[in-house]
């Protein structure tokens, strides 16, 4: 299940940042998020954009999980 969530997150982050003009490929996004590998030929702005979008999704997930567990 975690593997599928990781793939979805990579695809979501890639597609969302691509709309905004980010040039990282889906493979580069996956390597950055899963392995911490920063592409050498991309700008710091593009790398930060991917990392920040991923963090914001993680925060939303944690908040939702905490809310669901406290309402039980």
N, C-alpha and C positions, 0 to 999 in steps of 0.2 A: 504494500500500500504506500509506504514512504517513497519508493522509487517512482510511482506514478505521480505523486504530489510534487516531487522534485522536477520531473519532466514538465508538468503543467506550469509550475512556477517559472521555469526557464523560458518556456514558450510565451507565457503571459508577459514577463518582463521584457523579453526581446521584442515582441509585437508592439507593446505599449511604447517603448523607447524609440522604436523604429518610426512610429507615427510622428514623433517629435524630432526626427532627423538624426537620431543616433545611428552610427555606421557599424556598430559591433554586430558580427554574425551571430546566429543562434548558437553555434559551437563556442564562440568566444564568450558569450554570456554564460553558457553552461560551465565552461572552465573557470571563469571568474567566480561564479557563485558557489560551485561545488569544490573547486581545488585551490581557489585564491590566485589563479594564474592571470596576471594582468597583461593584456595584449600590448606589445611594444609599439605598434604602429597607430595606436588610437590616443586621443587626447584625454587628459585627466578629467575634463568635464564629462566626457562620454562614460568613462569608468565610474565616476562618482554618481552619475545619473542612474546607472544600473544598480549600483550598491544601495543607493538611497531608496529606490523604488522597492527593492527586495526587503530592506529594513522596514519600510512602512507597511508592507504586507504582513511581515512577521509580527509587528506590534498589533495590527488589527486582529490577527488570528489569536494571539495571546489574550487580548482584551475580551474577545468573544468567548474563548474557552473559559476564562475566569468568570465571566458573567453567567455562562451556562452552569458552571459548577456551583456557584453561590446561590443560584435560584433553585437548586435541587433540595 
